[in-house]
C-alpha cells in the first residue's frame, strides 16, 4: 500500500500535493472524524508533506542566482 501511495505522489505536481494537504487538514478538523480515519489521514498528510518538501528542495538546489558581479551560482 505504501508503494502505491509513493508512486501516486510522485506523479503529482507540487500544487496538486498541496491541494491534497489542504483537503487532509480540512478532514482532520472535522469533529466527526473517527480516530482510525484521523490517524490514516495524518499519515497521508505526512507523506504528502515529505513529498512537497523534497520537491521544493530539489527545485531550490537547481535554481541559479546572479551575484552583484553578474556571476551565476547555485544556492
N, C-alpha and C positions, 0 to 999 in steps of 0.2 A: 504494500500500500504506500509506503514512504517513497519508493522509487517512482510510482505513478504520480505522486504529488510533485516530486522534484522535477520530473520530465515535463509535467504540465506547467510548472512555474518557469522553467527555462524557456518555454515558448511565449511567455507573457512579456509584454513591454513593461517598463518600469511604471508607466502611467496606469496600466491595467492592474498591476500588482498593488499600487497604492489605492486604487478604487476598491479592490477586494479587501484591503486592510480596513478601509472605511466601513464597508459592509460588516466586517467581522466585529469592529468596535461597536457598531450600532446593535448588532445581535447580542453582544456581551452586556450592553446597557439595558437590555430588556429584562424587567424584573421577573418575568415568567419563564426564563430560560432554566432548564434543569442543570444540575451540577455536572452531569456527564456531557451534555451538549456544550456547556460553558468551557469545560476542560478541553474538549475536542476543538472548539473554535479558537481557544487560546493557543493551542499547539499549532493550528493552521496559521494563525496570525504571526506567531514567532518565526515560522518557516518563511512566510512571505516577507517579514521584516529582514531576515537574514539575506534573502534573495535581493531585496531592494538595496540593502547596504553594500552587498558585493557588486551589484551592477553600478551603483554610484561610484564606488571605489575604483572600479575598472575604468570608468569614464574620466574620473579625476586624474588618474595616472597617465592617461593618454592625451590630456589637454596640454597644449603648449601655451606658454605666456611669453610676451615680449617685454624685455627689460627696457629701462630708460635708454640704454645704449643701442637699442634695436636688435639685440641678440635674442634668439629663441632658446627657451629652456623648458624642460618639463618639470612639473611640480606634483 
